[in-house]
Amino acid sequence: MFDITQETIKSLRRRLDRREISAEELCSEFLKVSEAMNPGLKALALITGEEALSAAKTAQVRIDKGEACALTGIPAIINDNIMTEDITTACGSKMLADFIPPYNAGVIEQLKSADYVLLGKATVDEFGLGGSPRSGLAVSSGFAPYLLGTDTDGAIRRAAAFYGLTGLRPTYGRVSRYGLAAFASSLDQIGPIAKTAEDCAIILNSISVHDPRDAASFGNPNNEDFTNGINAGVKGLKIAVPKEFFSDNVSDEVRTALLEAAKTLEKQGAELINVSVKMTDYAAQTFCIISSAEAASNLSRYDGVNYGLRGEGASYAEQIVDSRSKGFGSEIKSRIMFGNFVLSGENYNDYFMKARRLRQKIKAEYDDIFKNSDVILTPAVSDLSGKTGKFISAEHYLADFCTVSASLAGLPCVTTACGYRVSGMPIGISLTGKKFGEATILQIADCLERVFYPENFS
């Protein structure tokens, strides 16, 4: 038996179609890994073994008929803040500890139409706030070849950076948000974490579908194949390198590795362009204000009456206070309080409206850079501390520094590895593209992977 934990979606597809292994056997092997390792790692909030084996059996019928598509029979893990019908979706919160959705999210509908196999739900920070890289741990540990995650402030990209994987945040609206437990609606986006850029492209082909239930959804109107740029190289592409992302906020080790990666792309035929993105100095603060305001609004529905943990009390008001006090964690509470603060009448113009104007300036600055460039190259994270997955500073702005600008601008961004630290931790590099520019950033990420990890493509 080959080592399933090292296989990609592409290689597993080939093995399934050649009948080297059945979908049920593949599912069983992955379940053995997760059931053995998850008690210690706690990467999964829930393992769906019975449902997975049933889905694998259905997938095998389709494979035997020669009607399999790219993800048929391929096991997957889904973030626990994406709705899965009749399967607990707790969103990492006591507020929804026993919630079983009566419907599937839009992306789950697309995956089910391909007869995918759901192995389990990934552990998330409360309502997908994004600080934890544990979703990347599930893929790197071999629980499944890919995971469908969520990215508000950079969670997908940071998870990929921590564990030497490839993570894609698509253009805002490319993938339906219907059935995603909303945290900050104008920033939330669903995307894949996998072992290669090609696998991310394969997944995006399957999930980028217009959904009328999501007002921001546009899907893939041109029926673009996101794998077209795979193994095409980077000759002729223009790559912007903004000086602000290589300042003192970034460690010498990360800065050196990324500049070497940029030179590697230049040797492969790309053109490097030095640019400046001055508005990035305000990106983290802007993000904090807008996301907290939207979170305060979105999470107001969880009151123990309409949704969530039922509170106790002699009056309706006491029941709500009890529900939200017990149901929400400290970080969510602080975001809600800050969001209500910036939305209050006396602060609305000074905080929220200014943040909205700053967001437009950030978008405009990116638009100017893309007039002469195809992508923007930046670090995925400023630095890491040891192997614990913790940032050097406890302050959120350091965690968000390298990721929130793309979120605010609604642009596609992919993270992959471009080497390792002396400590053994991978170094992540991010490539931000133009709106609808997923194929280009995946093309460049694929080039880097083939240069730095040629053994994966032998």
HELIX and SHEET records of a PDB file:
HELIX    1   1 ILE A    4  GLN A    6  5                                   3    
HELIX    2   2 ILE A    9  ASP A   17  1                                   9    
HELIX    3   3 ALA A   23  LEU A   41  1                                  19    
HELIX    4   4 GLY A   49  ASP A   64  1                                  16    
HELIX    5   5 LYS A   94  LEU A   96  5                                   3    
HELIX    6   6 GLY A  106  SER A  113  1                                   8    
HELIX    7   7 GLU A  126  GLY A  128  5                                   3    
HELIX    8   8 ARG A  134  SER A  140  1                                   7    
HELIX    9   9 ALA A  155  TYR A  163  1                                   9    
HELIX   10  10 ALA A  197  ILE A  207  1                                  11    
HELIX   11  11 LYS A  243  PHE A  246  5                                   4    
HELIX   12  12 ASP A  252  LYS A  267  1                                  16    
HELIX   13  13 LYS A  278  TYR A  282  5                                   5    
HELIX   14  14 ALA A  283  ASN A  298  1                                  16    
HELIX   15  15 LEU A  299  ARG A  301  5                                   3    
HELIX   16  16 TYR A  316  GLY A  327  1                                  12    
HELIX   17  17 SER A  330  LEU A  343  1                                  14    
HELIX   18  18 TYR A  348  MET A  353  3                                   6    
HELIX   19  19 LYS A  354  ILE A  369  1                                  16    
HELIX   20  20 HIS A  396  ASP A  400  1                                   5    
HELIX   21  21 VAL A  404  ALA A  409  1                                   6    
HELIX   22  22 GLU A  438  PHE A  452  1                                  15    
HELIX   23  23 PRO A  454  PHE A  457  5                                   4    
SHEET    1   A11 LEU A  44  ILE A  47  0                                        
SHEET    2   A11 VAL A 117  ALA A 122 -1                                        
SHEET    3   A11 PRO A  75  ASN A  79  1                                        
SHEET    4   A11 TYR A 146  ASP A 151  1                                        
SHEET    5   A11 GLN A 189  ALA A 194 -1                                        
SHEET    6   A11 THR A 166  ARG A 169 -1                                        
SHEET    7   A11 CYS A 413  TYR A 420 -1                                        
SHEET    8   A11 PRO A 426  GLY A 433 -1                                        
SHEET    9   A11 VAL A 375  PRO A 379 -1                                        
SHEET   10   A11 LYS A 238  PRO A 242  1                                        
SHEET   11   A11 GLU A 271  VAL A 275  1                                        
END                                                                             
